[in-house]
Amino acid sequence: MGATVHEKLYGNKSPIGKPILIKSKRFTVVGLLGAKGESWWNPDDQVFVPLTTAQERLFGANYLSRILAQMRSAEDFEEALFDIETILRRNHRLRPEQDNDFRVRRQDLYFSTIQETNKEIASFIIIIALVSLMVGGIGIANVMLVSITERTREIGIRRAIGAKKIHILIQFLVESIVLGLLGGLLGVIGGSSFNHFNIGVGFVLPWNWIGYSFIICAGIGGVAGIYPALRAANENVIDALRYE
């Protein structure tokens, strides 16, 4: 059995010689595979049964639905594909004019398909992220504009007792940057919580990526806060003091 199955069923205990039920059929564990990690399929999350036993007891079939072959070297690739097809056609008793009733698939085609799919998914995620950042920036700008409207009298009092425009500008810029950073922090906490409770893992992103996300959030907050901060800094002192 694979390492993930071992951990789920037996924890840290040895499974060798212990029973396991597969489709209500009783088997005995005779070996344990080392952890290999995920690829396009996960060998750690599988149980391997002798071929003829699996055909008879689990699947009720007398034929193979799939055969995996490993090449001796990359130079033998095309020759091996030809030999595999020739042998299968002979075993299936196919005449020369008949089409194959099987398919021979190359693993490198799988990898190229996966890579192309990952590129498309990455592009789609980038578009979603840009739209989300834009919406978040607009939200921060709206919050800051509302805040400035509610604190107009406070701005007038600060200006009246000696605060300069640059001080007001910096104050509201810092507030908008803090809002952006808080949004990034909530995103990281929410993502890690989702991974932990729904997928069963913690952080799956490198820490430097998380640092970059905070820098981007701070930048979005700063850009979104420029107009509100300028508006607050340019408030007329007399009108601000009269505002109620």
PARO-300741 format. One line per field, with one value per atom (N, C-alpha, C): residue number from 1; atom name; x, y, z. Coordinates in steps of 0.001 Angstrom, whole numbers. Each point is the difference from the previous one (the first is absolute). Example, Ala and Ser with C-alpha at 12.3 -4.5 7.8 and 13.67 -1.06 7.14 Angstrom:
% PARO-300741
k	[1_1_1_2_2_2];
a	[N_CA_C_N_CA_C];
X	[13190_-890_900_-350_820_-770];
Y	[-5690_1190_1200_1050_1190_1090];
Z	[7800_0_0_-720_60_730];
This chain:
% PARO-300741
k	[1_1_1_2_2_2_3_3_3_4_4_4_5_5_5_6_6_6_7_7_7_8_8_8_9_9_9_10_10_10_11_11_11_12_12_12_13_13_13_14_14_14_15_15_15_16_16_16_17_17_17_18_18_18_19_19_19_20_20_20_21_21_21_22_22_22_23_23_23_24_24_24_25_25_25_26_26_26_27_27_27_28_28_28_29_29_29_30_30_30_31_31_31_32_32_32_33_33_33_34_34_34_35_35_35_36_36_36_37_37_37_38_38_38_39_39_39_40_40_40_41_41_41_42_42_42_43_43_43_44_44_44_45_45_45_46_46_46_47_47_47_48_48_48_49_49_49_50_50_50_51_51_51_52_52_52_53_53_53_54_54_54_55_55_55_56_56_56_57_57_57_58_58_58_59_59_59_60_60_60_61_61_61_62_62_62_63_63_63_64_64_64_65_65_65_66_66_66_67_67_67_68_68_68_69_69_69_70_70_70_71_71_71_72_72_72_73_73_73_74_74_74_75_75_75_76_76_76_77_77_77_78_78_78_79_79_79_80_80_80_81_81_81_82_82_82_83_83_83_84_84_84_85_85_85_86_86_86_87_87_87_88_88_88_89_89_89_90_90_90_91_91_91_92_92_92_93_93_93_94_94_94_95_95_95_96_96_96_97_97_97_98_98_98_99_99_99_100_100_100_101_101_101_102_102_102_103_103_103_104_104_104_105_105_105_106_106_106_107_107_107_108_108_108_109_109_109_110_110_110_111_111_111_112_112_112_113_113_113_114_114_114_115_115_115_116_116_116_117_117_117_118_118_118_119_119_119_120_120_120_121_121_121_122_122_122_123_123_123_124_124_124_125_125_125_126_126_126_127_127_127_128_128_128_129_129_129_130_130_130_131_131_131_132_132_132_133_133_133_134_134_134_135_135_135_136_136_136_137_137_137_138_138_138_139_139_139_140_140_140_141_141_141_142_142_142_143_143_143_144_144_144_145_145_145_146_146_146_147_147_147_148_148_148_149_149_149_150_150_150_151_151_151_152_152_152_153_153_153_154_154_154_155_155_155_156_156_156_157_157_157_158_158_158_159_159_159_160_160_160_161_161_161_162_162_162_163_163_163_164_164_164_165_165_165_166_166_166_167_167_167_168_168_168_169_169_169_170_170_170_171_171_171_172_172_172_173_173_173_174_174_174_175_175_175_176_176_176_177_177_177_178_178_178_179_179_179_180_180_180_181_181_181_182_182_182_183_183_183_184_184_184_185_185_185_186_186_186_187_187_187_188_188_188_189_189_189_190_190_190_191_191_191_192_192_192_193_193_193_194_194_194_195_195_195_196_196_196_197_197_197_198_198_198_199_199_199_200_200_200_201_201_201_202_202_202_203_203_203_204_204_204_205_205_205_206_206_206_207_207_207_208_208_208_209_209_209_210_210_210_211_211_211_212_212_212_213_213_213_214_214_214_215_215_215_216_216_216_217_217_217_218_218_218_219_219_219_220_220_220_221_221_221_222_222_222_223_223_223_224_224_224_225_225_225_226_226_226_227_227_227_228_228_228_229_229_229_230_230_230_231_231_231_232_232_232_233_233_233_234_234_234_235_235_235_236_236_236_237_237_237_238_238_238_239_239_239_240_240_240_241_241_241_242_242_242_243_243_243_244_244_244];
a	[N_CA_C_N_CA_C_N_CA_C_N_CA_C_N_CA_C_N_CA_C_N_CA_C_N_CA_C_N_CA_C_N_CA_C_N_CA_C_N_CA_C_N_CA_C_N_CA_C_N_CA_C_N_CA_C_N_CA_C_N_CA_C_N_CA_C_N_CA_C_N_CA_C_N_CA_C_N_CA_C_N_CA_C_N_CA_C_N_CA_C_N_CA_C_N_CA_C_N_CA_C_N_CA_C_N_CA_C_N_CA_C_N_CA_C_N_CA_C_N_CA_C_N_CA_C_N_CA_C_N_CA_C_N_CA_C_N_CA_C_N_CA_C_N_CA_C_N_CA_C_N_CA_C_N_CA_C_N_CA_C_N_CA_C_N_CA_C_N_CA_C_N_CA_C_N_CA_C_N_CA_C_N_CA_C_N_CA_C_N_CA_C_N_CA_C_N_CA_C_N_CA_C_N_CA_C_N_CA_C_N_CA_C_N_CA_C_N_CA_C_N_CA_C_N_CA_C_N_CA_C_N_CA_C_N_CA_C_N_CA_C_N_CA_C_N_CA_C_N_CA_C_N_CA_C_N_CA_C_N_CA_C_N_CA_C_N_CA_C_N_CA_C_N_CA_C_N_CA_C_N_CA_C_N_CA_C_N_CA_C_N_CA_C_N_CA_C_N_CA_C_N_CA_C_N_CA_C_N_CA_C_N_CA_C_N_CA_C_N_CA_C_N_CA_C_N_CA_C_N_CA_C_N_CA_C_N_CA_C_N_CA_C_N_CA_C_N_CA_C_N_CA_C_N_CA_C_N_CA_C_N_CA_C_N_CA_C_N_CA_C_N_CA_C_N_CA_C_N_CA_C_N_CA_C_N_CA_C_N_CA_C_N_CA_C_N_CA_C_N_CA_C_N_CA_C_N_CA_C_N_CA_C_N_CA_C_N_CA_C_N_CA_C_N_CA_C_N_CA_C_N_CA_C_N_CA_C_N_CA_C_N_CA_C_N_CA_C_N_CA_C_N_CA_C_N_CA_C_N_CA_C_N_CA_C_N_CA_C_N_CA_C_N_CA_C_N_CA_C_N_CA_C_N_CA_C_N_CA_C_N_CA_C_N_CA_C_N_CA_C_N_CA_C_N_CA_C_N_CA_C_N_CA_C_N_CA_C_N_CA_C_N_CA_C_N_CA_C_N_CA_C_N_CA_C_N_CA_C_N_CA_C_N_CA_C_N_CA_C_N_CA_C_N_CA_C_N_CA_C_N_CA_C_N_CA_C_N_CA_C_N_CA_C_N_CA_C_N_CA_C_N_CA_C_N_CA_C_N_CA_C_N_CA_C_N_CA_C_N_CA_C_N_CA_C_N_CA_C_N_CA_C_N_CA_C_N_CA_C_N_CA_C_N_CA_C_N_CA_C_N_CA_C_N_CA_C_N_CA_C_N_CA_C_N_CA_C_N_CA_C_N_CA_C_N_CA_C_N_CA_C_N_CA_C_N_CA_C_N_CA_C_N_CA_C_N_CA_C_N_CA_C_N_CA_C_N_CA_C_N_CA_C_N_CA_C_N_CA_C_N_CA_C_N_CA_C_N_CA_C_N_CA_C_N_CA_C_N_CA_C_N_CA_C_N_CA_C_N_CA_C_N_CA_C_N_CA_C_N_CA_C_N_CA_C_N_CA_C_N_CA_C_N_CA_C_N_CA_C_N_CA_C_N_CA_C_N_CA_C_N_CA_C_N_CA_C_N_CA_C_N_CA_C_N_CA_C_N_CA_C_N_CA_C_N_CA_C_N_CA_C_N_CA_C_N_CA_C_N_CA_C_N_CA_C_N_CA_C_N_CA_C_N_CA_C_N_CA_C_N_CA_C_N_CA_C_N_CA_C_N_CA_C_N_CA_C_N_CA_C_N_CA_C];
X	[836_-836_878_-591_716_77_861_256_-1227_-783_-1187_-1049_-222_-947_458_1297_556_-271_234_-184_-1466_-905_-1422_-550_446_-577_707_1340_754_825_33_803_1479_666_1438_293_-1042_200_330_711_341_-1236_-284_-1170_308_1253_400_-703_-644_-689_-1395_-423_-1329_-1026_-1273_-1036_-450_-523_-567_-1140_-1099_-1157_-7_-94_-109_-1249_-1005_-1288_-565_67_-526_764_1126_843_1185_307_1062_1353_969_1370_952_1234_1043_1111_421_1061_1342_723_1289_1165_-288_1082_-469_945_-286_936_-565_796_438_1179_450_-753_-49_-708_692_-785_537_-453_-1079_-497_-925_-785_-989_638_-532_335_-1328_-142_-1311_-927_539_-803_778_-654_625_191_1219_238_-89_113_-74_-1421_-987_-1393_-621_807_-480_420_-744_316_236_1086_361_-310_-706_-439_556_381_449_-1012_525_-832_-1142_329_-1037_-999_495_-896_-983_512_-873_-1029_404_-935_-1118_378_-970_-893_586_-753_-591_620_-453_-766_505_-567_-832_163_-753_274_1244_375_1139_77_1085_904_-19_830_606_996_654_-562_-299_-489_1136_1151_1125_1309_1021_1344_970_824_1028_1339_721_1310_1050_1168_1114_1109_468_1039_1374_896_1365_727_-287_618_-854_237_-781_236_1183_301_-870_-502_-803_-1490_-357_-1403_-828_366_-788_-13_1144_76_-888_-14_-821_-1487_-399_-1401_-417_875_-297_-113_929_-25_-1262_-380_-1203_-1229_-127_-1153_-7_1170_87_-406_500_-305_-1480_-580_-1411_-888_372_-789_67_1157_146_-810_57_-743_-1509_-422_-1432_-469_943_-308_-663_600_-520_670_-788_541_584_889_663_-969_-1154_-931_-889_59_-840_683_-849_509_265_812_291_-1268_-181_-1081_554_1125_664_697_500_736_1336_1036_1321_256_103_146_1404_503_1335_-135_828_-94_392_923_403_-1152_-962_-1173_-882_-67_-738_614_1336_676_-192_74_-188_-1423_-975_-1388_-189_612_-94_644_1157_677_-837_-605_-849_-1221_-580_-1155_394_1165_464_249_513_212_-1320_-1001_-1314_-621_127_-539_723_1338_782_-426_-208_-447_-1368_-893_-1344_73_869_146_577_952_584_-1063_-865_-1072_-936_-371_-869_672_1315_724_36_231_31_-1352_-1081_-1343_-271_409_-200_766_1242_784_-638_-531_-653_-1237_-811_-1194_388_1053_455_499_729_478_-1149_-1032_-1171_-704_-66_-617_761_1332_808_-196_-25_-203_-1348_-1052_-1329_-22_635_49_721_1100_762_-788_-729_-804_-1096_-647_-1021_623_1167_692_355_464_368_-1224_-1132_-1236_-435_104_-408_983_1238_1035_420_-877_344_302_-816_227_1333_315_1302_1156_-131_1051_147_-1137_48_673_-318_621_1502_426_1435_709_-608_626_53_-1047_-59_1060_379_988_1420_186_1356_397_-882_353_79_1010_154_-698_-110_-654_705_1337_755_-313_-263_-334_-1339_-987_-1310_130_786_195_608_1065_676_-930_-781_-904_-970_-643_-1015_641_1182_697_372_499_354_-1236_-1125_-1226_-439_98_-401_961_1297_967_-272_-344_-334_-1231_-998_-1179_390_897_468_727_856_737_-933_-1026_-960_-761_-345_-660_894_1301_935_148_46_130_-1221_-1191_-1223_-23_519_59_915_1167_939_-591_-620_-600_-1154_-842_-1124_454_1032_508_609_795_629_-1040_-1044_-1067_-775_-278_-699_826_1317_868_-4_43_115_-1264_-1182_-1245_-624_304_-634_949_1286_963_899_237_800_1462_358_1390_47_1189_181_402_1021_479_560_-455_538_726_60_705_1312_1052_1255_-203_765_-146_327_921_312_-1182_-812_-1200_-989_-120_-891_505_1337_564_-304_130_-326_-1466_-880_-1430_-271_707_-170_503_1097_519_-1007_-590_-995_-1228_-459_-1159_289_1215_365_37_513_27_-1391_-909_-1383_-647_241_-547_534_1317_583_-554_-113_-537_-1452_-792_-1418_-201_980_-168_539_608_586_-1065_-1059_-1033_-698_-462_-610_952_1286_960_211_91_136_-1234_-1152_-1239_-35_435_21_1018_1170_1045_-388_-830_-371_-1326_-529_-1240_217_-980_42_-194_918_-15_-1288_-442_-1205_-1222_-123_-1150_28_1196_104_-408_349_-365_-1503_-653_-1437_-807_682_-720_-572_-1232_-649_-554];
Y	[-1185_1185_1244_1112_1256_668_1017_644_727_629_726_-952_-1135_-1003_-542_-261_-488_980_1283_1007_122_-49_148_-1191_-1204_-1207_-447_152_-586_1015_1249_985_-324_-14_-301_-1485_-833_-1432_-720_-1086_-800_-757_56_-716_-1418_-384_-1299_-1134_-887_-1145_299_1253_350_-28_-224_-117_1366_24_1202_-430_751_-314_904_-611_728_-509_882_-396_-1219_61_-1063_-1314_4_-1195_143_-1063_28_-313_867_-202_160_-430_151_880_973_918_-715_-24_-688_954_1262_937_1436_900_1429_790_879_840_1274_469_1277_1149_1141_1166_473_200_416_1407_502_1326_-44_1077_55_416_-541_459_165_-483_48_-1074_-938_-901_-268_-418_-101_-1461_-537_-1397_-222_1068_-144_-309_301_-165_-1215_-1030_-1180_-1273_-1062_-1338_-902_-736_-866_-1455_-655_-1381_-825_-1263_-839_20_10_213_-1007_-1273_-1012_-4_295_82_1151_1159_1150_-273_-653_-316_-920_-994_-1003_491_629_305_1403_963_1388_460_-342_562_-994_-1284_-989_46_303_111_-954_-411_-893_683_1328_753_1211_604_1182_1243_996_1258_989_-252_936_-706_298_-524_1179_97_1039_-611_653_-496_1085_-409_929_-283_1067_-138_-124_-690_-111_1328_763_1317_805_1300_872_-329_-536_-325_-1154_-857_-1150_323_1260_358_-402_490_-280_-1491_-648_-1434_-784_413_-687_167_1190_219_-892_-119_-858_-1460_-454_-1391_-282_943_-199_-135_883_-62_-1297_-417_-1235_-1215_-88_-1145_-38_1174_26_-358_473_-356_-1506_-593_-1435_-779_426_-692_160_1129_228_-586_-611_-650_980_1152_1005_-151_28_-50_1354_45_1265_1124_-323_1056_457_-682_362_1064_882_1023_-605_694_-450_52_-994_40_353_674_463_1319_646_1247_-72_470_100_1480_369_1407_260_1135_402_921_-272_779_1453_254_1382_833_-663_729_396_-891_351_1229_-21_1109_1309_-64_1218_525_-927_417_632_-629_552_1375_166_1293_1071_-346_970_362_-1015_268_879_-277_813_1445_201_1364_731_-691_622_329_-938_247_1169_45_1092_1349_47_1251_415_-982_290_521_-614_433_1415_300_1344_1039_-318_933_220_-1107_119_839_-236_748_1493_339_1413_660_-714_549_178_-996_84_1169_197_1135_1324_66_1227_300_-1042_179_366_-663_331_1430_453_1389_985_-280_884_11_-1180_-64_823_-91_792_1491_414_1410_485_-816_401_132_-959_66_1261_325_1187_1283_53_1183_198_-1099_82_448_-556_374_1485_497_1420_882_-390_773_54_-1130_-42_731_183_624_1369_615_1313_1021_15_956_-290_-1284_-369_521_-122_495_1505_719_1460_397_-706_315_-231_-1118_-285_1076_398_1058_1319_275_1274_91_-1139_46_-236_-3_-7_-1147_-984_-1115_483_-470_378_-1017_399_-898_-1353_23_-1238_-950_561_-836_-702_751_-598_-1051_319_-932_-1308_93_-1197_-810_677_-700_-905_564_-794_-1023_280_-1000_-1211_274_-1099_-817_666_-726_-907_495_-816_-1181_218_-1103_-1050_436_-945_-819_628_-734_-1085_351_-982_-1155_303_-1056_-897_605_-811_-941_499_-871_-1160_267_-1072_-1000_491_-890_-899_574_-809_-1047_373_-953_-1179_273_-1076_-903_616_-803_-832_613_-737_-1143_242_-1056_-1146_305_-1059_-780_701_-688_-938_453_-856_-1248_195_-1151_-982_551_-864_-814_638_-679_-760_377_-662_-898_343_-805_-786_533_-719_372_1113_456_1447_446_1378_880_821_891_-822_314_-659_1007_1265_1031_335_271_425_1309_168_1202_1265_-103_1215_423_-974_357_744_-447_676_1423_155_1341_890_-560_773_421_-887_338_1175_52_1132_1298_-100_1195_488_-942_374_620_-594_551_1401_197_1334_987_-444_872_358_-986_273_985_-211_932_1410_107_1327_689_-746_591_407_-869_302_1173_245_1075_1343_59_1269_1081_-308_1023_420_-957_433_828_-391_743_1415_142_1328_848_-616_733_479_-865_400_1109_-103_1004_1363_22_1261_556_-570_540_1450_837_1384_13_654_-45_597_1147_664_-870_-543_-859_-1269_-553_-1211_237_1198_311_218_458_244_-1263_-1054_-1210_-733_-430_-768_-1294];
Z	[0_0_0_-505_-50_1360_94_1291_547_-884_461_561_-683_497_1348_119_1263_1133_-249_1050_398_-985_299_770_-346_597_1267_36_1108_787_-454_713_-83_1151_39_191_130_229_-1301_106_-1180_-487_-1330_-517_-467_23_-552_745_-772_572_508_-69_507_-1133_342_-1038_-503_-1221_-590_-913_2_-830_-1224_-1179_-1261_-704_-146_-579_722_1328_884_-116_-705_-118_952_719_1007_-642_255_-463_1186_-199_1013_-549_799_-415_64_-1120_-51_-259_-265_-267_96_201_139_-902_-825_-896_710_-331_517_-663_675_-541_-1278_-1047_-1293_-387_583_-342_-1197_-146_-1071_-1313_-1096_-1343_-706_-1238_-635_548_795_808_1273_1059_1315_394_-107_390_1503_801_1450_473_-829_390_-683_-229_-700_736_-309_511_-1207_11_-1125_351_-913_189_-1161_218_-1126_-1140_-1217_-1180_-109_8_-186_1166_1209_1166_-156_-450_-202_-1084_-1101_-1075_484_795_424_1127_1034_1216_17_-701_86_-1236_-1182_-1221_-807_266_-751_-1489_-377_-1415_-303_-1259_-424_-1029_-14_-943_721_-617_552_-677_795_-565_-242_633_-154_330_-772_245_-17_1014_63_-382_-891_-445_212_442_218_-1014_-655_-1017_655_-684_501_-89_-1060_-170_-968_-55_-875_-1471_-327_-1390_-524_909_-410_-97_152_147_-1213_-1179_-1201_-329_160_-274_953_1270_990_-307_-410_-352_-1165_-988_-1151_428_854_458_815_863_816_-891_-967_-894_-806_-478_-785_818_1227_863_345_323_359_-1192_-1183_-1193_-248_187_-203_1032_1267_1046_-170_-559_-226_-1339_-723_-1290_-981_-144_-924_-1362_-1059_-1350_-373_-1008_-375_-338_-581_-391_1150_1129_1141_862_555_916_1375_770_1361_855_835_985_1384_11_1218_-316_1040_-178_735_-656_625_250_1253_378_529_-368_448_1209_1008_1228_-219_-927_-232_-549_-701_-463_1176_1003_1208_655_127_661_-767_-1335_-786_156_43_204_1366_1007_1358_72_-640_16_-683_-1147_-690_849_642_863_1176_588_1124_-418_-1219_-485_-158_-545_-165_1357_947_1336_661_-167_593_-593_-1320_-636_532_149_512_1435_818_1391_64_-886_-22_-337_-974_-359_1188_676_1170_1086_211_1019_-331_-1269_-399_208_-388_208_1498_803_1450_596_-457_492_-386_-1213_-448_853_224_830_1428_516_1341_106_-1026_-9_-12_-815_-41_1356_634_1325_1026_-17_937_-254_-1282_-329_507_-158_485_1516_683_1465_460_-666_394_-278_-1117_-302_1039_389_1052_1314_311_1236_8_-1123_-87_184_-606_145_1458_713_1401_910_-442_840_-530_-765_-566_1099_1040_1103_692_179_598_-852_-1319_-895_151_74_166_1296_1085_1303_-56_-592_-107_-809_-1111_-813_765_790_725_1091_581_1094_-515_-1328_-527_-900_-203_-875_-1450_-720_-1397_-911_-1284_-960_-86_79_-115_1149_1185_1158_-212_-506_-275_-1095_-1028_-1114_488_805_505_899_836_913_-759_-1004_-712_-939_-512_-800_862_1211_911_352_223_329_-1155_-1225_-1148_-200_244_-99_1067_1216_1074_-374_-633_-450_-1012_-932_-978_663_979_700_810_621_748_-936_-1191_-974_-410_-226_-340_1130_1244_1157_133_-180_71_-1119_-1178_-1105_308_567_352_1080_1023_1075_-540_-847_-570_-887_-827_-875_771_1018_791_803_492_736_-917_-1229_-963_-306_-215_-268_1169_1207_1179_227_-103_355_-1166_-1239_-1136_-781_-19_-748_934_1198_978_5_-634_7_443_377_420_-1161_220_-1046_-1158_-1207_-1186_-889_431_-751_704_-766_634_762_1048_813_-787_-962_-762_-878_-459_-758_894_1233_939_256_120_156_-1196_-1209_-1196_-6_465_15_937_1139_907_-642_-731_-683_-1040_-755_-1009_668_1107_711_519_524_469_-1164_-1157_-1170_-484_-27_-404_965_1295_989_-174_-293_-205_-1229_-1105_-1235_186_655_206_942_868_973_-442_-1187_-443_-165_-769_-236_1292_858_1264_864_39_819_-538_-1323_-595_272_-82_274_1442_933_1410_244_-649_208_-561_-1029_-654_499_1104_560_453_-286_475_1504_724_1456_554_-512_517_-239_-1234_-299_825_245_810_1453_563_1368_152_-1067_28_-283_-489_-405_1207_-110_1069_-547];
